[in-house]
Amino acid sequence: MIDVFKLHGKALTILRIVNGKSVTDIAKALGVSISFVTACEKNRKKLSEARTKQFLEYIETNEIDAKAFAQLIEN
């Protein structure tokens, strides 16, 4: 089974904020709408695996650290 990491919810919001990025910054970097980013942060949608990787590259965070952080936030 392949583990596909898709970032969303509180972890996405907190990673964005601690890296000094606005919702607009993220939307532009990922090529999506502001409303899509907001929906992802509110757990209504999830970033695809490819968009998650783009987001992590944009905020210069690796997937291992992001997964660990997301697990802490979700539990």
N, C-alpha and C positions, 0 to 999 in steps of 0.2 A: 504494500500500500504506500502510495506517495503522499508525503505530508506537504500539503499546499498551504502556505501561510498567506492569509488575507487580513490585513490590518483594518480595524474599525473601532467605533465606540470611543470610550474614555481614553484608551491607550493612544489612539490616533490624535485626539484632541490635545492630550498632555504632551505628546512628542512634538506636535506642531508648536504649542505655546512655549515650551522650554527651549525650543530652537529659534524663537523669535520670529516665527512666520505667521502671517495672517491667513485666513481662509482664502482670500484673493490670491496671495502668493502661491498657495498650494494648488489652487484651481488652474492658474496660469502654467505652473511647472508641469502639471499632469495633463494639461489640455482638456480639462473637463469644466463643467459649470460650477459656480459657487454653490448653487443649490445641491449639486451632487455631493460635494465635499461635506456640506452641512448634514445631508442625509446619512452619509457614512459615519459622521461623528455622533449622530443620534441613533445609530444602529438600525436605520431603516434600509440602508444599502451597505454593501461591502466593496472595498477596492478589489479589483481583480489581482491575481498574482503578479501580473506585469506592472500594474499601477502601484501595487505595494512596493515592488522593487524600485520603481521610479521615485516614489516618495522617500524611501530610505536613502537612495543615492542623493537626492536633493538635500536632505537634512544631514547627510554624511554619517549615517548610522548603519551598522551591519545587521543582518537578519537575525543572527543569534542573540544579540543584545535586545533587539526589538521584541523577539518572541518571549524572552525572559521577562522583559518589562510588561508586556501584555498579560502574561500569566499572573504576575503580581497584582496588576490592576484588576483583573477579572475575578480574582479569588478573594 
